[in-house]
């Protein structure tokens, strides 16, 4: 009976560790997106927004850095043996060499409504 209780306790502890890790990762992702969305307001304002988003997710913002339009944040969740940190970055996609667009693609915003065209189906383009 004691062995069964020990195994059950270990499984519960492992489950708690996974939950804490996922909470830290989700909070870091959302905080990074919030900071990247407000980079133009300055680093302090963007990090303050990231701090509010992290707090709303139940995590602590450990580090926040804004470099250009890219944010880099670290968030922590849990306490004691069940503490976890996660790092996330957010910002614009790398445009590639000299802002080129791969052949066959249409830059975002060049179609009506700002949407990119749909890819043709397996039978080729629709008539």
N, C-alpha and C positions, 0 to 999 in steps of 0.2 A: 504494500500500500504506500509506503514511504517513497519507493522508487517511482511509482506512478505519479505521486504528487510532485516529485522533483522534476519529472519530465514535463508535466503539465505546466509547472512554473516556468521552466525554460522556454517552452513554446509561447507562453504569454509574454515573456520578456522579449523574445525575438520579434513577436508581432508588434509590440510597443516600439521597439527600435526602428522597425520598418515604417511605421506610421510617422514617427518623429522625423525620419529622413525625408519622407515624401512631403511632409508639411514644410520643412526647410527649403526643399527644392522648389515647390510651388510658390512659396512666398518670395524666394529669390527671383524666380522668373517674372512674376508679376511686378515686383519692385523695379527690376531692370527695365521692363517695358514702360513703366510709368516714368522713370527717369529719362529714358531715351525719347519719350514723347514730349518732354518738356526741356530738352537740352538748350533750346533757344532762349529760355528765361535765365540761363546762367547755371553754373554748377551747384551753387548753394540751394537755389529754388528747386532744381531737378532732384537733388538728393533729399530735400525736405519732402517732396512729393513721394519719393520712393520710401522714405521713412513712414509716412502716413499709410501707404498701401501695405507695407510690411506689418505694421501694427494691426491693421484691419485683418490681416491673415493670421495673426497670432504668433508672429515670429519677430525676432530682433534684427535690425539692420546693423551689421558689424562693420561693414566697409562700403563706401560708395565713391566711385570716381567717374568723372565725365571727361572723355577725351574726344574732342570734336563732337560728332553726333552720336558717339557710341558710349553707352553706360556699362559699367562693370561693378556689380554689387555682390556682396557676400551677406547671407542671412543665416541666423542660428535659431534653432528651435530646441525645446526640451531643456532639462537640467540634470545635473549629476551624471550617472552612468548612461542616461538616455539622451545625451546632448548630441546634436548633429549640426554641421555647417554645410552650406551649399553655395556655390558661386554661379552667377549667371551674367551673361553679356547680351546686350540688345543694341541694335542700331540698324542703319540702312544696309542693304545687301551690297557687296562689293561689285561695282559696275564692270569690273574687268579692265583690260588694257584700254586706256584712252576713252573710256565711256562707251565702248563699242557694244552693239547689240548683236547677239548671235544670229546668223542668217536663218531666215524662215520664221523669226519671231517678230512680234509687233511690240514696240515700247508701250508701257502702261500709259493710259490717258490718250492714246492716239485714236482710239475707237470711240464712237458715240457712247456717252455714259461712263467713260473712263475704264471700260472693261476690256480685257484681252480677248481675242477670238478663241473659240473652242477648238480643240484639236479635232482633225477629221477622224471619222470612225474607221473601222477595219476595212470597209469597202472603198475608202478614199473620200474626197470631199463630197458633200451633199450637192445635188444639182441646184 
